[in-house]
Amino acid sequence: MNNLILFLNSFLSYLLVFVLIVVLVIIACVIGAKWRKSKDLKNGQIAETEGDAVKQ
Protein backbone atom coordinates (compact mmCIF):
# COMPACT_ATOMS: atom_id res chain seq x y z
CA MET A 1 0.00 0.00 0.00
CA ASN A 2 2.87 2.34 0.79
CA ASN A 3 4.38 1.83 -2.67
CA LEU A 4 1.06 2.69 -4.33
CA ILE A 5 0.82 5.94 -2.39
CA LEU A 6 4.38 6.86 -3.32
CA PHE A 7 3.71 6.04 -6.96
CA LEU A 8 0.52 8.12 -7.06
CA ASN A 9 2.30 11.00 -5.36
CA SER A 10 5.07 10.98 -7.95
CA PHE A 11 2.63 10.53 -10.83
CA LEU A 12 0.46 13.44 -9.73
CA SER A 13 3.51 15.63 -9.22
CA TYR A 14 4.75 14.97 -12.74
CA LEU A 15 1.23 15.40 -14.11
CA LEU A 16 0.97 18.79 -12.43
CA VAL A 17 4.32 19.90 -13.88
CA PHE A 18 3.26 18.69 -17.34
CA VAL A 19 -0.04 20.59 -17.16
CA LEU A 20 1.78 23.72 -16.01
CA ILE A 21 4.21 23.52 -18.92
CA VAL A 22 1.37 23.01 -21.41
CA VAL A 23 -0.49 26.04 -20.03
CA LEU A 24 2.65 28.19 -20.27
CA VAL A 25 3.23 27.11 -23.87
CA ILE A 26 -0.36 27.98 -24.80
CA ILE A 27 -0.08 31.39 -23.14
CA ALA A 28 3.22 32.06 -24.94
CA CYS A 29 1.68 31.14 -28.29
CA VAL A 30 -1.30 33.44 -27.75
CA ILE A 31 0.93 36.35 -26.72
CA GLY A 32 3.26 35.71 -29.68
CA ALA A 33 0.35 35.66 -32.13
CA LYS A 34 -1.00 38.95 -30.75
CA TRP A 35 2.41 40.61 -30.98
CA ARG A 36 2.88 39.33 -34.54
CA LYS A 37 -0.52 40.66 -35.65
CA SER A 38 0.25 44.00 -34.01
CA LYS A 39 3.62 44.21 -35.74
CA ASP A 40 2.15 43.26 -39.12
CA LEU A 41 -0.56 45.90 -38.73
CA LYS A 42 2.02 48.51 -37.75
CA ASN A 43 4.29 47.59 -40.69
CA GLY A 44 1.31 47.75 -43.05
CA GLN A 45 0.44 51.25 -41.89
CA ILE A 46 4.06 52.37 -42.32
CA ALA A 47 4.16 50.89 -45.82
CA GLU A 48 0.94 52.71 -46.74
CA THR A 49 2.28 56.07 -45.57
CA GLU A 50 5.58 55.49 -47.41
CA GLY A 51 3.66 54.53 -50.54
CA ASP A 52 1.59 57.71 -50.31
CA ALA A 53 4.74 59.79 -49.91
CA VAL A 54 6.30 58.21 -53.01
CA LYS A 55 3.16 58.85 -55.09
CA GLN A 56 3.19 62.57 -54.28
MDAnalysis code that builds the backbone (N, CA, C; Angstrom):
import MDAnalysis as mda
import numpy as np

u = mda.Universe.empty(168, n_residues=56, atom_resindex=np.repeat(np.arange(56), 3), trajectory=True)
u.add_TopologyAttr("name", ["N", "CA", "C"] * 56)
u.add_TopologyAttr("resid", np.arange(1, 57))
u.add_TopologyAttr("resname", ["MET", "ASN", "ASN", "LEU", "ILE", "LEU", "PHE", "LEU", "ASN", "SER", "PHE", "LEU", "SER", "TYR", "LEU", "LEU", "VAL", "PHE", "VAL", "LEU", "ILE", "VAL", "VAL", "LEU", "VAL", "ILE", "ILE", "ALA", "CYS", "VAL", "ILE", "GLY", "ALA", "LYS", "TRP", "ARG", "LYS", "SER", "LYS", "ASP", "LEU", "LYS", "ASN", "GLY", "GLN", "ILE", "ALA", "GLU", "THR", "GLU", "GLY", "ASP", "ALA", "VAL", "LYS", "GLN"])
u.atoms.positions = np.array([
    [0.830, -1.197, 0.000],
    [0.000, 0.000, 0.000],
    [0.874, 1.260, 0.000],
    [1.975, 1.196, 0.712],
    [2.867, 2.343, 0.792],
    [3.472, 2.668, -0.579],
    [3.817, 1.612, -1.339],
    [4.380, 1.830, -2.671],
    [3.365, 2.479, -3.606],
    [2.104, 2.104, -3.494],
    [1.056, 2.691, -4.325],
    [0.898, 4.179, -4.026],
    [0.940, 4.535, -2.778],
    [0.816, 5.942, -2.390],
    [2.009, 6.743, -2.910],
    [3.194, 6.183, -2.795],
    [4.379, 6.862, -3.321],
    [4.311, 7.012, -4.831],
    [3.851, 5.966, -5.516],
    [3.711, 6.041, -6.964],
    [2.706, 7.109, -7.364],
    [1.548, 7.126, -6.735],
    [0.523, 8.125, -7.064],
    [1.011, 9.538, -6.765],
    [1.746, 9.699, -5.699],
    [2.300, 11.003, -5.361],
    [3.254, 11.483, -6.453],
    [4.143, 10.618, -6.881],
    [5.073, 10.977, -7.946],
    [4.342, 11.236, -9.258],
    [3.384, 10.376, -9.576],
    [2.633, 10.527, -10.826],
    [1.883, 11.849, -10.852],
    [1.210, 12.186, -9.772],
    [0.456, 13.436, -9.727],
    [1.385, 14.651, -9.757],
    [2.548, 14.530, -9.170],
    [3.515, 15.629, -9.216],
    [3.979, 15.880, -10.652],
    [4.327, 14.816, -11.352],
    [4.752, 14.966, -12.743],
    [3.595, 15.429, -13.628],
    [2.402, 14.960, -13.350],
    [1.233, 15.398, -14.113],
    [1.000, 16.893, -13.924],
    [1.139, 17.372, -12.709],
    [0.969, 18.795, -12.429],
    [2.019, 19.630, -13.160],
    [3.260, 19.182, -13.163],
    [4.321, 19.896, -13.876],
    [4.036, 19.900, -15.375],
    [3.583, 18.779, -15.920],
    [3.261, 18.691, -17.337],
    [2.141, 19.657, -17.700],
    [1.089, 19.685, -16.904],
    [-0.037, 20.586, -17.165],
    [0.419, 22.040, -17.091],
    [1.259, 22.366, -16.138],
    [1.778, 23.720, -16.007],
    [2.576, 24.117, -17.240],
    [3.414, 23.221, -17.728],
    [4.212, 23.516, -18.923],
    [3.308, 23.711, -20.134],
    [2.293, 22.876, -20.291],
    [1.366, 23.010, -21.414],
    [0.645, 24.359, -21.359],
    [0.204, 24.754, -20.177],
    [-0.489, 26.037, -20.035],
    [0.447, 27.191, -20.383],
    [1.693, 27.126, -19.943],
    [2.647, 28.186, -20.266],
    [2.932, 28.262, -21.765],
    [3.006, 27.122, -22.427],
    [3.227, 27.108, -23.874],
    [2.039, 27.732, -24.602],
    [0.832, 27.409, -24.173],
    [-0.365, 27.981, -24.801],
    [-0.398, 29.496, -24.612],
    [-0.101, 29.950, -23.399],
    [-0.080, 31.392, -23.137],
    [0.976, 32.082, -23.999],
    [2.149, 31.484, -24.124],
    [3.220, 32.061, -24.942],
    [2.811, 32.144, -26.410],
    [2.129, 31.126, -26.899],
    [1.676, 31.143, -28.295],
    [0.638, 32.231, -28.531],
    [-0.270, 32.404, -27.609],
    [-1.305, 33.442, -27.750],
    [-0.669, 34.827, -27.730],
    [0.254, 35.048, -26.794],
    [0.928, 36.346, -26.722],
    [1.752, 36.591, -27.987],
    [2.463, 35.575, -28.462],
    [3.256, 35.712, -29.678],
    [2.402, 36.030, -30.890],
    [1.244, 35.401, -30.998],
    [0.352, 35.665, -32.128],
    [-0.179, 37.096, -32.075],
    [-0.521, 37.571, -30.882],
    [-1.003, 38.954, -30.751],
    [0.082, 39.946, -31.127],
    [1.309, 39.708, -30.652],
    [2.407, 40.606, -30.984],
    [2.695, 40.605, -32.482],
    [2.614, 39.417, -33.112],
    [2.875, 39.327, -34.544],
    [1.825, 40.099, -35.339],
    [0.549, 39.929, -34.961],
    [-0.518, 40.662, -35.650],
    [-0.344, 42.158, -35.475],
    [0.035, 42.575, -34.268],
    [0.247, 43.996, -34.006],
    [1.397, 44.538, -34.856],
    [2.466, 43.766, -34.949],
    [3.619, 44.207, -35.735],
    [3.276, 44.256, -37.226],
    [2.556, 43.259, -37.711],
    [2.152, 43.256, -39.117],
    [1.255, 44.444, -39.433],
    [0.325, 44.761, -38.534],
    [-0.562, 45.900, -38.732],
    [0.240, 47.192, -38.745],
    [1.182, 47.317, -37.824],
    [2.022, 48.512, -37.754],
    [2.872, 48.648, -39.012],
    [3.468, 47.552, -39.480],
    [4.285, 47.591, -40.693],
    [3.443, 47.910, -41.914],
    [2.202, 47.437, -41.939],
    [1.308, 47.746, -43.054],
    [0.962, 49.216, -43.095],
    [0.749, 49.826, -41.946],
    [0.440, 51.254, -41.894],
    [1.647, 52.077, -42.309],
    [2.839, 51.652, -41.919],
    [4.056, 52.366, -42.315],
    [4.251, 52.261, -43.826],
    [4.003, 51.079, -44.376],
    [4.162, 50.888, -45.824],
    [3.159, 51.745, -46.587],
    [1.946, 51.877, -46.072],
    [0.939, 52.710, -46.743],
    [1.360, 54.173, -46.741],
    [1.867, 54.664, -45.630],
    [2.281, 56.070, -45.570],
    [3.506, 56.314, -46.444],
    [4.420, 55.348, -46.520],
    [5.580, 55.495, -47.408],
    [5.145, 55.461, -48.861],
    [4.174, 54.604, -49.171],
    [3.657, 54.532, -50.536],
    [2.965, 55.807, -50.943],
    [2.241, 56.434, -50.031],
    [1.585, 57.712, -50.315],
    [2.620, 58.804, -50.529],
    [3.718, 58.775, -49.770],
    [4.742, 59.792, -49.911],
    [5.464, 59.650, -51.254],
    [5.637, 58.437, -51.733],
    [6.304, 58.209, -53.009],
    [5.408, 58.671, -54.158],
    [4.104, 58.462, -54.024],
    [3.164, 58.849, -55.091],
    [3.090, 60.353, -55.264],
    [3.310, 61.113, -54.194],
    [3.194, 62.573, -54.275],
    [4.389, 63.121, -54.919],
])
